[in-house]
Amino acid sequence: MKFDERRAKAKSALVGFLSSFVPPRGLDDDAMKAQVQNIADSFARRLPVTDASQYESNIEKTFTAVLDSHKGYAWPVQSEFVDAMPRSASVSGTRVETYQADDKHQMAKRMNAGHPVPESWVWGPSAWSLVSGGLVGHEVMDSYRRSSVSKFLEVYSHDAYGMLQGKYGDVVGAYFAQPEEGIA
């Protein structure tokens, strides 16, 4: 369906739908026509692009939703129609199963091989699950943590402890020779 066909179908259906409501007060005939045209345009623009029968079905679903939520006897406003419109065409069939990487096992494999890993896997909550789950040994984790502290000291010097402690908590204290060092 072309845009003009979609708008014409929506306008025709809308005029029938609005006939059961009282026109808003203070609108002359031209203003009412403009309001109907604007609402019909929103149907043509915002409803999912489908075949003619599905488009008509989506218009009816929108009208039903507006009736269910509209309060009053005057015409619903354009935003009520827009809010009630179906957002996308429904897809039938089963959902396709997609591959998801198991990050925990991937990070454990990288750590056991001595490869770089994100800092959050060395200090964050994920680190404990690697060690407690037996995926990474204590000595491997300690090695990564000592290396992290060494790099932080190299880059941030006296501020290293405060930065790591502020980000990951007191667990970092055991890996500094003098935890007080660097605290202003």
OpenMM code with the backbone's topology and positions (N, CA, C; nanometers):
from openmm import Vec3, app, unit

residues = "MET LYS PHE ASP GLU ARG ARG ALA LYS ALA LYS SER ALA LEU VAL GLY PHE LEU SER SER PHE VAL PRO PRO ARG GLY LEU ASP ASP ASP ALA MET LYS ALA GLN VAL GLN ASN ILE ALA ASP SER PHE ALA ARG ARG LEU PRO VAL THR ASP ALA SER GLN TYR GLU SER ASN ILE GLU LYS THR PHE THR ALA VAL LEU ASP SER HIS LYS GLY TYR ALA TRP PRO VAL GLN SER GLU PHE VAL ASP ALA MET PRO ARG SER ALA SER VAL SER GLY THR ARG VAL GLU THR TYR GLN ALA ASP ASP LYS HIS GLN MET ALA LYS ARG MET ASN ALA GLY HIS PRO VAL PRO GLU SER TRP VAL TRP GLY PRO SER ALA TRP SER LEU VAL SER GLY GLY LEU VAL GLY HIS GLU VAL MET ASP SER TYR ARG ARG SER SER VAL SER LYS PHE LEU GLU VAL TYR SER HIS ASP ALA TYR GLY MET LEU GLN GLY LYS TYR GLY ASP VAL VAL GLY ALA TYR PHE ALA GLN PRO GLU GLU GLY ILE ALA".split()
positions = [
    Vec3(0.0832, -0.1182, 0.0000),
    Vec3(0.0000, 0.0000, 0.0000),
    Vec3(0.0877, 0.1245, 0.0000),
    Vec3(0.0475, 0.2215, -0.0781),
    Vec3(0.1173, 0.3485, -0.0807),
    Vec3(0.0672, 0.4363, 0.0332),
    Vec3(0.1452, 0.5392, 0.0634),
    Vec3(0.1130, 0.6271, 0.1760),
    Vec3(-0.0261, 0.6884, 0.1605),
    Vec3(-0.0573, 0.7369, 0.0416),
    Vec3(-0.1882, 0.7999, 0.0199),
    Vec3(-0.3027, 0.7009, 0.0401),
    Vec3(-0.2812, 0.5753, 0.0005),
    Vec3(-0.3837, 0.4724, 0.0220),
    Vec3(-0.3999, 0.4444, 0.1710),
    Vec3(-0.2889, 0.4391, 0.2417),
    Vec3(-0.2939, 0.4161, 0.3865),
    Vec3(-0.3690, 0.5307, 0.4551),
    Vec3(-0.3386, 0.6546, 0.4151),
    Vec3(-0.4034, 0.7705, 0.4750),
    Vec3(-0.5535, 0.7715, 0.4443),
    Vec3(-0.5909, 0.7368, 0.3206),
    Vec3(-0.7331, 0.7371, 0.2816),
    Vec3(-0.8113, 0.6315, 0.3601),
    Vec3(-0.7524, 0.5104, 0.3760),
    Vec3(-0.8194, 0.4053, 0.4538),
    Vec3(-0.8347, 0.4484, 0.5995),
    Vec3(-0.7294, 0.5073, 0.6541),
    Vec3(-0.7341, 0.5519, 0.7939),
    Vec3(-0.8378, 0.6617, 0.8113),
    Vec3(-0.8441, 0.7545, 0.7180),
    Vec3(-0.9397, 0.8654, 0.7287),
    Vec3(-1.0830, 0.8139, 0.7235),
    Vec3(-1.1094, 0.7215, 0.6321),
    Vec3(-1.2434, 0.6651, 0.6193),
    Vec3(-1.2843, 0.5930, 0.7478),
    Vec3(-1.1941, 0.5101, 0.8006),
    Vec3(-1.2244, 0.4373, 0.9233),
    Vec3(-1.2387, 0.5334, 1.0416),
    Vec3(-1.1553, 0.6366, 1.0453),
    Vec3(-1.1557, 0.7321, 1.1552),
    Vec3(-1.2858, 0.8116, 1.1607),
    Vec3(-1.3375, 0.8523, 1.0448),
    Vec3(-1.4634, 0.9276, 1.0407),
    Vec3(-1.5759, 0.8432, 1.1004),
    Vec3(-1.5780, 0.7139, 1.0666),
    Vec3(-1.6781, 0.6249, 1.1245),
    Vec3(-1.6606, 0.6080, 1.2743),
    Vec3(-1.5367, 0.5956, 1.3181),
    Vec3(-1.5080, 0.5782, 1.4598),
    Vec3(-1.5489, 0.7018, 1.5396),
    Vec3(-1.5145, 0.8199, 1.4894),
    Vec3(-1.5417, 0.9442, 1.5626),
    Vec3(-1.6892, 0.9805, 1.5656),
    Vec3(-1.7708, 0.9178, 1.4800),
    Vec3(-1.9133, 0.9512, 1.4760),
    Vec3(-1.9850, 0.9166, 1.6066),
    Vec3(-1.9260, 0.8285, 1.6867),
    Vec3(-1.9903, 0.7934, 1.8138),
    Vec3(-1.9499, 0.8881, 1.9270),
    Vec3(-1.8651, 0.9871, 1.8962),
    Vec3(-1.8212, 1.0858, 1.9950),
    Vec3(-1.8741, 1.2236, 1.9579),
    Vec3(-1.8723, 1.3122, 2.0539),
    Vec3(-1.9132, 1.4513, 2.0321),
    Vec3(-1.7906, 1.5279, 1.9823),
    Vec3(-1.8052, 1.6073, 1.8742),
    Vec3(-1.6907, 1.6873, 1.8280),
    Vec3(-1.6479, 1.7866, 1.9354),
    Vec3(-1.5187, 1.8172, 1.9414),
    Vec3(-1.4717, 1.9138, 2.0415),
    Vec3(-1.5367, 2.0503, 2.0212),
    Vec3(-1.5668, 2.1176, 2.1312),
    Vec3(-1.6286, 2.2504, 2.1240),
    Vec3(-1.5273, 2.3516, 2.0717),
    Vec3(-1.5780, 2.4496, 2.0049),
    Vec3(-1.4919, 2.5578, 1.9596),
    Vec3(-1.4223, 2.5309, 1.8278),
    Vec3(-1.4454, 2.4144, 1.7660),
    Vec3(-1.3827, 2.3863, 1.6378),
    Vec3(-1.4860, 2.4032, 1.5270),
    Vec3(-1.4509, 2.4815, 1.4272),
    Vec3(-1.5399, 2.4929, 1.3118),
    Vec3(-1.5152, 2.3732, 1.2191),
    Vec3(-1.5894, 2.3671, 1.1095),
    Vec3(-1.5793, 2.2525, 1.0194),
    Vec3(-1.4382, 2.2350, 0.9630),
    Vec3(-1.3716, 2.3445, 0.9273),
    Vec3(-1.2363, 2.3351, 0.8726),
    Vec3(-1.1377, 2.2816, 0.9765),
    Vec3(-1.1513, 2.3264, 1.0995),
    Vec3(-1.0625, 2.2790, 1.2063),
    Vec3(-1.0856, 2.1306, 1.2353),
    Vec3(-1.2127, 2.0863, 1.2309),
    Vec3(-1.2421, 1.9441, 1.2530),
    Vec3(-1.1843, 1.8603, 1.1393),
    Vec3(-1.1959, 1.9080, 1.0142),
    Vec3(-1.1376, 1.8360, 0.9000),
    Vec3(-0.9870, 1.8263, 0.9141),
    Vec3(-0.9242, 1.9346, 0.9574),
    Vec3(-0.7786, 1.9355, 0.9765),
    Vec3(-0.7379, 1.8362, 1.0853),
    Vec3(-0.8154, 1.8302, 1.1926),
    Vec3(-0.7833, 1.7370, 1.3006),
    Vec3(-0.7977, 1.5927, 1.2530),
    Vec3(-0.9023, 1.5615, 1.1784),
    Vec3(-0.9213, 1.4272, 1.1241),
    Vec3(-0.8058, 1.3931, 1.0288),
    Vec3(-0.7667, 1.4901, 0.9460),
    Vec3(-0.6562, 1.4679, 0.8516),
    Vec3(-0.5252, 1.4407, 0.9261),
    Vec3(-0.4997, 1.5153, 1.0318),
    Vec3(-0.3768, 1.4945, 1.1097),
    Vec3(-0.3737, 1.3567, 1.1745),
    Vec3(-0.4854, 1.3144, 1.2288),
    Vec3(-0.4905, 1.1812, 1.2918),
    Vec3(-0.4736, 1.0733, 1.1862),
    Vec3(-0.5384, 1.0896, 1.0695),
    Vec3(-0.5232, 0.9922, 0.9605),
    Vec3(-0.3789, 0.9871, 0.9125),
    Vec3(-0.3119, 1.1017, 0.9059),
    Vec3(-0.1701, 1.1050, 0.8686),
    Vec3(-0.0856, 1.0274, 0.9696),
    Vec3(-0.1186, 1.0411, 1.0971),
    Vec3(-0.0399, 0.9688, 1.1985),
    Vec3(-0.0579, 0.8175, 1.1832),
    Vec3(-0.1779, 0.7735, 1.1453),
    Vec3(-0.1983, 0.6312, 1.1186),
    Vec3(-0.1094, 0.5869, 1.0030),
    Vec3(-0.1094, 0.6640, 0.8962),
    Vec3(-0.0315, 0.6276, 0.7778),
    Vec3(0.1183, 0.6281, 0.8069),
    Vec3(0.1635, 0.7196, 0.8905),
    Vec3(0.3060, 0.7298, 0.9225),
    Vec3(0.3524, 0.6270, 1.0234),
    Vec3(0.2717, 0.5987, 1.1248),
    Vec3(0.3211, 0.5262, 1.2413),
    Vec3(0.2829, 0.3792, 1.2494),
    Vec3(0.1774, 0.3382, 1.1828),
    Vec3(0.1433, 0.1953, 1.1862),
    Vec3(0.2440, 0.1173, 1.1039),
    Vec3(0.2738, -0.0051, 1.1430),
    Vec3(0.3693, -0.0861, 1.0661),
    Vec3(0.3233, -0.1026, 0.9216),
    Vec3(0.4183, -0.1021, 0.8305),
    Vec3(0.3865, -0.1195, 0.6886),
    Vec3(0.3565, -0.2672, 0.6651),
    Vec3(0.2326, -0.2948, 0.6254),
    Vec3(0.1864, -0.4318, 0.6041),
    Vec3(0.0946, -0.4338, 0.4821),
    Vec3(0.0330, -0.5485, 0.4590),
    Vec3(-0.0655, -0.5539, 0.3507),
    Vec3(-0.1952, -0.4868, 0.3968),
    Vec3(-0.2902, -0.4709, 0.3040),
    Vec3(-0.4132, -0.3954, 0.3315),
    Vec3(-0.4947, -0.4556, 0.4456),
    Vec3(-0.5102, -0.5871, 0.4489),
    Vec3(-0.5934, -0.6488, 0.5533),
    Vec3(-0.5294, -0.6335, 0.6919),
    Vec3(-0.3975, -0.6473, 0.7010),
    Vec3(-0.3287, -0.6310, 0.8298),
    Vec3(-0.3334, -0.4845, 0.8736),
    Vec3(-0.3228, -0.3932, 0.7782),
    Vec3(-0.3316, -0.2507, 0.8101),
    Vec3(-0.4681, -0.2173, 0.8696),
    Vec3(-0.5745, -0.2689, 0.8070),
    Vec3(-0.7093, -0.2463, 0.8593),
    Vec3(-0.7260, -0.3092, 0.9969),
    Vec3(-0.6668, -0.4264, 1.0163),
    Vec3(-0.6713, -0.4920, 1.1467),
    Vec3(-0.5995, -0.4073, 1.2520),
    Vec3(-0.4853, -0.3492, 1.2161),
    Vec3(-0.4115, -0.2630, 1.3089),
    Vec3(-0.4908, -0.1369, 1.3432),
    Vec3(-0.5645, -0.0839, 1.2465),
    Vec3(-0.6500, 0.0322, 1.2743),
    Vec3(-0.7572, -0.0063, 1.3756),
    Vec3(-0.8201, -0.1210, 1.3560),
    Vec3(-0.9242, -0.1666, 1.4488),
    Vec3(-0.8669, -0.1923, 1.5885),
    Vec3(-0.7470, -0.2499, 1.5958),
    Vec3(-0.6830, -0.2711, 1.7264),
    Vec3(-0.6589, -0.1375, 1.7963),
    Vec3(-0.6190, -0.0393, 1.7182),
    Vec3(-0.5952, 0.0941, 1.7748),
    Vec3(-0.7249, 0.1536, 1.8282),
    Vec3(-0.8314, 0.1418, 1.7506),
    Vec3(-0.9609, 0.1943, 1.7951),
    Vec3(-1.0067, 0.1249, 1.9231),
    Vec3(-0.9891, -0.0056, 1.9314),
    Vec3(-1.0289, -0.0805, 2.0510),
    Vec3(-0.9487, -0.0328, 2.1724),
    Vec3(-0.8186, -0.0134, 2.1538),
    Vec3(-0.7341, 0.0326, 2.2643),
    Vec3(-0.7733, 0.1739, 2.3081),
    Vec3(-0.8080, 0.2598, 2.2126),
    Vec3(-0.8511, 0.3953, 2.2477),
    Vec3(-0.9820, 0.3897, 2.3256),
    Vec3(-1.0757, 0.3072, 2.2791),
    Vec3(-1.2035, 0.2943, 2.3504),
    Vec3(-1.1826, 0.2456, 2.4933),
    Vec3(-1.0878, 0.1547, 2.5110),
    Vec3(-1.0622, 0.0994, 2.6435),
    Vec3(-1.0017, 0.2010, 2.7403),
    Vec3(-0.9323, 0.3004, 2.6866),
    Vec3(-0.8631, 0.3930, 2.7761),
    Vec3(-0.9170, 0.5359, 2.7737),
    Vec3(-0.9985, 0.5709, 2.6766),
    Vec3(-1.0461, 0.7095, 2.6629),
    Vec3(-1.1491, 0.7432, 2.7703),
    Vec3(-1.1330, 0.8619, 2.8258),
    Vec3(-1.2271, 0.9104, 2.9267),
    Vec3(-1.2990, 1.0308, 2.8686),
    Vec3(-1.4266, 1.0246, 2.8584),
    Vec3(-1.5038, 1.1373, 2.8094),
    Vec3(-1.5844, 1.1018, 2.6859),
    Vec3(-1.6606, 1.2016, 2.6426),
    Vec3(-1.7496, 1.1816, 2.5278),
    Vec3(-1.7007, 1.2555, 2.4049),
    Vec3(-1.6048, 1.3461, 2.4202),
    Vec3(-1.5513, 1.4215, 2.3065),
    Vec3(-1.4494, 1.3359, 2.2321),
    Vec3(-1.4135, 1.3792, 2.1114),
    Vec3(-1.3161, 1.3066, 2.0315),
    Vec3(-1.1874, 1.2844, 2.1093),
    Vec3(-1.1287, 1.1662, 2.0983),
    Vec3(-0.9954, 1.1458, 2.1558),
    Vec3(-0.8952, 1.2338, 2.0807),
    Vec3(-0.7911, 1.2740, 2.1490),
    Vec3(-0.6874, 1.3553, 2.0837),
    Vec3(-0.5906, 1.2659, 2.0073),
    Vec3(-0.5141, 1.3255, 1.9203),
    Vec3(-0.4235, 1.2511, 1.8332),
    Vec3(-0.3257, 1.1648, 1.9124),
    Vec3(-0.2753, 1.2155, 2.0215),
    Vec3(-0.1768, 1.1391, 2.0996),
    Vec3(-0.2359, 1.0102, 2.1568),
    Vec3(-0.3655, 1.0075, 2.1844),
    Vec3(-0.4283, 0.8848, 2.2333),
    Vec3(-0.4245, 0.7763, 2.1255),
    Vec3(-0.4471, 0.8166, 2.0017),
    Vec3(-0.4394, 0.7203, 1.8913),
    Vec3(-0.2968, 0.6708, 1.8732),
    Vec3(-0.2020, 0.7633, 1.8764),
    Vec3(-0.0608, 0.7266, 1.8573),
    Vec3(-0.0147, 0.6319, 1.9673),
    Vec3(-0.0517, 0.6604, 2.0923),
    Vec3(-0.0121, 0.5737, 2.2034),
    Vec3(-0.0737, 0.4345, 2.1930),
    Vec3(-0.1894, 0.4239, 2.1309),
    Vec3(-0.2603, 0.2959, 2.1228),
    Vec3(-0.2202, 0.2127, 2.0007),
    Vec3(-0.1423, 0.2690, 1.9098),
    Vec3(-0.1065, 0.1974, 1.7867),
    Vec3(-0.0121, 0.0818, 1.8132),
    Vec3(-0.0332, -0.0308, 1.7430),
    Vec3(0.0640, -0.1413, 1.7518),
    Vec3(0.1995, -0.0922, 1.7007),
    Vec3(0.3050, -0.1333, 1.7652),
    Vec3(0.4385, -0.0831, 1.7325),
    Vec3(0.5063, -0.1557, 1.6172),
    Vec3(0.4833, -0.2850, 1.6051),
    Vec3(0.5494, -0.3580, 1.4971),
    Vec3(0.4634, -0.4754, 1.4564),
    Vec3(0.4930, -0.5259, 1.3395),
    Vec3(0.4186, -0.6425, 1.2915),
    Vec3(0.4573, -0.7623, 1.3768),
    Vec3(0.3603, -0.8438, 1.4115),
    Vec3(0.3911, -0.9614, 1.4923),
    Vec3(0.4583, -1.0666, 1.4055),
    Vec3(0.5562, -1.1335, 1.4636),
    Vec3(0.6311, -1.2357, 1.3923),
    Vec3(0.5875, -1.3708, 1.4459),
    Vec3(0.5497, -1.4585, 1.3556),
    Vec3(0.5063, -1.5905, 1.4005),
    Vec3(0.6230, -1.6879, 1.3920),
    Vec3(0.6095, -1.7985, 1.4594),
    Vec3(0.7147, -1.8998, 1.4576),
    Vec3(0.7933, -1.8975, 1.5866),
    Vec3(0.8896, -1.9871, 1.5941),
    Vec3(0.9706, -1.9964, 1.7151),
    Vec3(1.0876, -1.8994, 1.7067),
    Vec3(1.1345, -1.8623, 1.8197),
    Vec3(1.2470, -1.7709, 1.8275),
    Vec3(1.3751, -1.8460, 1.7946),
    Vec3(1.4608, -1.7837, 1.7183),
    Vec3(1.5860, -1.8453, 1.6794),
    Vec3(1.6815, -1.8402, 1.7974),
    Vec3(1.7414, -1.9535, 1.8275),
    Vec3(1.8362, -1.9589, 1.9370),
    Vec3(1.9682, -1.9012, 1.8906),
    Vec3(2.0249, -1.8112, 1.9682),
    Vec3(2.1500, -1.7481, 1.9313),
    Vec3(2.2604, -1.7912, 2.0258),
    Vec3(2.3815, -1.7811, 1.9789),
    Vec3(2.4974, -1.8190, 2.0579),
    Vec3(2.5269, -1.7106, 2.1605),
    Vec3(2.5555, -1.7530, 2.2838),
    Vec3(2.5990, -1.6615, 2.3870),
    Vec3(2.7283, -1.7149, 2.4470),
    Vec3(2.8268, -1.6300, 2.4487),
    Vec3(2.9553, -1.6711, 2.5048),
    Vec3(2.9448, -1.6807, 2.6568),
    Vec3(3.0130, -1.7762, 2.7143),
    Vec3(3.0184, -1.7894, 2.8591),
    Vec3(3.1410, -1.7106, 2.9057),
    Vec3(3.1194, -1.5852, 2.9429),
    Vec3(3.2301, -1.4964, 2.9779),
    Vec3(3.3148, -1.5513, 3.0915),
    Vec3(3.2501, -1.6119, 3.1896),
    Vec3(3.3241, -1.6613, 3.3050),
    Vec3(3.4286, -1.7655, 3.2621),
    Vec3(3.3877, -1.8603, 3.1796),
    Vec3(3.4812, -1.9637, 3.1350),
    Vec3(3.5869, -1.9067, 3.0400),
    Vec3(3.5476, -1.8092, 2.9583),
    Vec3(3.6434, -1.7454, 2.8679),
    Vec3(3.7503, -1.6708, 2.9475),
    Vec3(3.7094, -1.5959, 3.0498),
    Vec3(3.8052, -1.5200, 3.1304),
    Vec3(3.8949, -1.6138, 3.2111),
    Vec3(3.8386, -1.7213, 3.2625),
    Vec3(3.9198, -1.8181, 3.3366),
    Vec3(4.0251, -1.8803, 3.2451),
    Vec3(3.9848, -1.9127, 3.1265),
    Vec3(4.0783, -1.9713, 3.0286),
    Vec3(4.1908, -1.8726, 2.9966),
    Vec3(4.1554, -1.7452, 2.9788),
    Vec3(4.2558, -1.6422, 2.9497),
    Vec3(4.3504, -1.6226, 3.0684),
    Vec3(4.2944, -1.6205, 3.1883),
    Vec3(4.3788, -1.5998, 3.3065),
    Vec3(4.4732, -1.7176, 3.3287),
    Vec3(4.4237, -1.8376, 3.3138),
    Vec3(4.5081, -1.9556, 3.3322),
    Vec3(4.6182, -1.9631, 3.2272),
    Vec3(4.5965, -1.9001, 3.1121),
    Vec3(4.6981, -1.8970, 3.0066),
    Vec3(4.7896, -1.7754, 3.0206),
    Vec3(4.7606, -1.6868, 3.1175),
    Vec3(4.8441, -1.5693, 3.1399),
    Vec3(4.8172, -1.4544, 3.0447),
    Vec3(4.7010, -1.4537, 2.9799),
    Vec3(4.6654, -1.3467, 2.8866),
    Vec3(4.6000, -1.2306, 2.9612),
    Vec3(4.6029, -1.1105, 2.9020),
    Vec3(4.5385, -0.9953, 2.9666),
    Vec3(4.3866, -1.0135, 2.9777),
    Vec3(4.3307, -0.9591, 3.0856),
    Vec3(4.1853, -0.9608, 3.1080),
    Vec3(4.1448, -0.8238, 3.1606),
    Vec3(4.0195, -0.7879, 3.1489),
    Vec3(3.9742, -0.6589, 3.2044),
    Vec3(3.9939, -0.6539, 3.3555),
    Vec3(4.0208, -0.5347, 3.4040),
    Vec3(4.0466, -0.5132, 3.5461),
    Vec3(3.9322, -0.5613, 3.6350),
    Vec3(3.8093, -0.5505, 3.5865),
    Vec3(3.6938, -0.5922, 3.6671),
    Vec3(3.6964, -0.7420, 3.6961),
    Vec3(3.7619, -0.8209, 3.6121),
    Vec3(3.7725, -0.9648, 3.6373),
    Vec3(3.8843, -0.9967, 3.7357),
    Vec3(3.9684, -0.8983, 3.7655),
    Vec3(4.0765, -0.9166, 3.8626),
    Vec3(4.0305, -0.8724, 4.0012),
    Vec3(3.9537, -0.7620, 4.0088),
    Vec3(3.9150, -0.7061, 4.1370),
    Vec3(3.7661, -0.7125, 4.1666),
    Vec3(3.6826, -0.7122, 4.0662),
    Vec3(3.5386, -0.7013, 4.0859),
    Vec3(3.4730, -0.8274, 4.1387),
    Vec3(3.3414, -0.8271, 4.1498),
    Vec3(3.2658, -0.9411, 4.2020),
    Vec3(3.2872, -1.0692, 4.1192),
    Vec3(3.3176, -1.0525, 3.9919),
    Vec3(3.3399, -1.1685, 3.9049),
    Vec3(3.4640, -1.2464, 3.9461),
    Vec3(3.5626, -1.1756, 4.0030),
    Vec3(3.6876, -1.2403, 4.0428),
    Vec3(3.6619, -1.3499, 4.1465),
    Vec3(3.5761, -1.3208, 4.2440),
    Vec3(3.5470, -1.4186, 4.3489),
    Vec3(3.4811, -1.5431, 4.2902),
    Vec3(3.3921, -1.5248, 4.1933),
    Vec3(3.3245, -1.6411, 4.1350),
    Vec3(3.4217, -1.7284, 4.0572),
    Vec3(3.5258, -1.6699, 3.9995),
    Vec3(3.6271, -1.7507, 3.9293),
    Vec3(3.7054, -1.8375, 4.0272),
    Vec3(3.7443, -1.7771, 4.1392),
    Vec3(3.8240, -1.8502, 4.2383),
    Vec3(3.7369, -1.9509, 4.3143),
    Vec3(3.6203, -1.9081, 4.3610),
    Vec3(3.5354, -1.9974, 4.4399),
    Vec3(3.4803, -2.1116, 4.3552),
    Vec3(3.4659, -2.0894, 4.2267),
    Vec3(3.4162, -2.1936, 4.1375),
    Vec3(3.5254, -2.2891, 4.0928),
    Vec3(3.6504, -2.2636, 4.1342),
    Vec3(3.7606, -2.3517, 4.0981),
    Vec3(3.8082, -2.3334, 3.9543),
    Vec3(3.7641, -2.2273, 3.8889),
    Vec3(3.8063, -2.2044, 3.7502),
    Vec3(3.9452, -2.1418, 3.7427),
    Vec3(3.9821, -2.0661, 3.8482),
    Vec3(4.1128, -2.0019, 3.8563),
    Vec3(4.1658, -2.0246, 3.9968),
    Vec3(4.2924, -2.0611, 4.0077),
    Vec3(4.3530, -2.0845, 4.1384),
    Vec3(4.3843, -1.9542, 4.2106),
    Vec3(4.3993, -1.9625, 4.3437),
    Vec3(4.4323, -1.8445, 4.4244),
    Vec3(4.5625, -1.7812, 4.3784),
    Vec3(4.6614, -1.8656, 4.3478),
    Vec3(4.7923, -1.8118, 4.3077),
    Vec3(4.7843, -1.7360, 4.1747),
    Vec3(4.6994, -1.7809, 4.0838),
    Vec3(4.6821, -1.7108, 3.9559),
    Vec3(4.6161, -1.5751, 3.9808),
    Vec3(4.5128, -1.5733, 4.0618),
    Vec3(4.4439, -1.4474, 4.0917),
    Vec3(4.5372, -1.3520, 4.1651),
    Vec3(4.6137, -1.4031, 4.2617),
    Vec3(4.7081, -1.3180, 4.3335),
    Vec3(4.8118, -1.2583, 4.2395),
    Vec3(4.8561, -1.3353, 4.1439),
    Vec3(4.9532, -1.2871, 4.0452),
    Vec3(4.8942, -1.1713, 3.9640),
    Vec3(4.7705, -1.1862, 3.9203),
    Vec3(4.7045, -1.0790, 3.8451),
    Vec3(4.6866, -0.9552, 3.9324),
    Vec3(4.6516, -0.9737, 4.0570),
    Vec3(4.6297, -0.8597, 4.1458),
    Vec3(4.7608, -0.7878, 4.1780),
    Vec3(4.8676, -0.8642, 4.2027),
    Vec3(4.9973, -0.8002, 4.2277),
    Vec3(5.0428, -0.7214, 4.1056),
    Vec3(5.0205, -0.7777, 3.9890),
    Vec3(5.0566, -0.7089, 3.8651),
    Vec3(4.9744, -0.5813, 3.8483),
    Vec3(4.8463, -0.5870, 3.8797),
    Vec3(4.7594, -0.4695, 3.8707),
    Vec3(4.8073, -0.3600, 3.9648),
    Vec3(4.8403, -0.3965, 4.0878),
    Vec3(4.8897, -0.2996, 4.1853),
    Vec3(5.0206, -0.2393, 4.1368),
    Vec3(5.1085, -0.3208, 4.0830),
    Vec3(5.2362, -0.2727, 4.0320),
    Vec3(5.2160, -0.1686, 3.9225),
    Vec3(5.1252, -0.1958, 3.8308),
    Vec3(5.0979, -0.1013, 3.7212),
    Vec3(5.0338, 0.0277, 3.7751),
    Vec3(4.9440, 0.0143, 3.8720),
    Vec3(4.8818, 0.1336, 3.9299),
    Vec3(4.9858, 0.2186, 4.0010),
    Vec3(5.0783, 0.1548, 4.0739),
    Vec3(5.1840, 0.2297, 4.1417),
    Vec3(5.2746, 0.2988, 4.0405),
    Vec3(5.3016, 0.2307, 3.9314),
    Vec3(5.3869, 0.2865, 3.8269),
    Vec3(5.3224, 0.4099, 3.7630),
    Vec3(5.1948, 0.4024, 3.7397),
    Vec3(5.1253, 0.5111, 3.6709),
    Vec3(5.0806, 0.6209, 3.7671),
    Vec3(5.0217, 0.5829, 3.8798),
    Vec3(4.9606, 0.6817, 3.9686),
    Vec3(5.0408, 0.7106, 4.0952),
    Vec3(5.1468, 0.6381, 4.1173),
    Vec3(5.2363, 0.6594, 4.2296),
    Vec3(5.1610, 0.6597, 4.3624),
    Vec3(5.1660, 0.7693, 4.4366),
    Vec3(5.1063, 0.7737, 4.5708),
    Vec3(4.9534, 0.7701, 4.5701),
    Vec3(4.8917, 0.7958, 4.4572),
    Vec3(4.7458, 0.7942, 4.4490),
    Vec3(4.6899, 0.6556, 4.4171),
    Vec3(4.7761, 0.5599, 4.3877),
    Vec3(4.7323, 0.4280, 4.3420),
    Vec3(4.6420, 0.3580, 4.4432),
    Vec3(4.6834, 0.3552, 4.5692),
    Vec3(4.6029, 0.2863, 4.6702),
    Vec3(4.4643, 0.3479, 4.6809),
    Vec3(4.4584, 0.4789, 4.6919),
    Vec3(4.3305, 0.5469, 4.7060),
    Vec3(4.2385, 0.5219, 4.5875),
    Vec3(4.2955, 0.5190, 4.4681),
    Vec3(4.2143, 0.4961, 4.3490),
    Vec3(4.1585, 0.3540, 4.3452),
    Vec3(4.2464, 0.2559, 4.3680),
    Vec3(4.1991, 0.1162, 4.3658),
    Vec3(4.1048, 0.0877, 4.4818),
    Vec3(4.1375, 0.1397, 4.5996),
    Vec3(4.0530, 0.1157, 4.7160),
    Vec3(3.9167, 0.1803, 4.6970),
    Vec3(3.9133, 0.2989, 4.6380),
    Vec3(3.7870, 0.3662, 4.6131),
    Vec3(3.7005, 0.2922, 4.5119),
    Vec3(3.7655, 0.2260, 4.4190),
    Vec3(3.6914, 0.1573, 4.3126),
    Vec3(3.6497, 0.0156, 4.3518),
    Vec3(3.7385, -0.0561, 4.4229),
    Vec3(3.7105, -0.1977, 4.4508),
    Vec3(3.7011, -0.2333, 4.5990),
    Vec3(3.7265, -0.1383, 4.6873),
    Vec3(3.7105, -0.1647, 4.8289),
    Vec3(3.8382, -0.2098, 4.8980),
    Vec3(3.8208, -0.2593, 5.0192),
    Vec3(3.9345, -0.2937, 5.1048),
    Vec3(4.0117, -0.4161, 5.0588),
    Vec3(3.9600, -0.4921, 4.9653),
    Vec3(4.0301, -0.6106, 4.9175),
    Vec3(4.1672, -0.5753, 4.8603),
    Vec3(4.1859, -0.4516, 4.8131),
    Vec3(4.3132, -0.4125, 4.7526),
    Vec3(4.4222, -0.3922, 4.8572),
    Vec3(4.3857, -0.3660, 4.9820),
    Vec3(4.4825, -0.3362, 5.0864),
    Vec3(4.5871, -0.4439, 5.1057),
    Vec3(4.5498, -0.5692, 5.0937),
    Vec3(4.6433, -0.6800, 5.1156),
    Vec3(4.7526, -0.6853, 5.0090),
    Vec3(4.7360, -0.6174, 4.8988),
    Vec3(4.8320, -0.6241, 4.7881),
    Vec3(4.9248, -0.5033, 4.7837),
    Vec3(4.9087, -0.4120, 4.8788),
    Vec3(4.9985, -0.2978, 4.8913),
    Vec3(5.0892, -0.3221, 5.0101),
    Vec3(5.2194, -0.2908, 4.9943),
    Vec3(5.3135, -0.3091, 5.1037),
    Vec3(5.2745, -0.2215, 5.2218),
    Vec3(5.2369, -0.0963, 5.1962),
    Vec3(5.1935, -0.0040, 5.3000),
    Vec3(5.0647, 0.0613, 5.2519),
    Vec3(4.9482, 0.0101, 5.2907),
    Vec3(4.8231, 0.0636, 5.2426),
    Vec3(4.8027, 0.2133, 5.2693),
    Vec3(4.8669, 0.2628, 5.3750),
    Vec3(4.8482, 0.4044, 5.4069),
    Vec3(4.9170, 0.4930, 5.3047),
    Vec3(5.0175, 0.4366, 5.2365),
    Vec3(5.0909, 0.5157, 5.1396),
    Vec3(4.9982, 0.5651, 5.0289),
    Vec3(5.0073, 0.6905, 4.9988),
    Vec3(4.9250, 0.7459, 4.8926),
    Vec3(4.7967, 0.8079, 4.9428),
    Vec3(4.7651, 0.7934, 5.0708),
    Vec3(4.6434, 0.8535, 5.1248),
    Vec3(4.6772, 0.9931, 5.1729),
    Vec3(4.6081, 1.0916, 5.1227),
    Vec3(4.6382, 1.2303, 5.1586),
    Vec3(4.5720, 1.2684, 5.2890),
] * unit.nanometer
topology = app.Topology()
chain = topology.addChain("A")
for resn in residues:
    res = topology.addResidue(resn, chain)
    for name in ("N", "CA", "C"):
        topology.addAtom(name, app.Element.getBySymbol(name[0]), res)
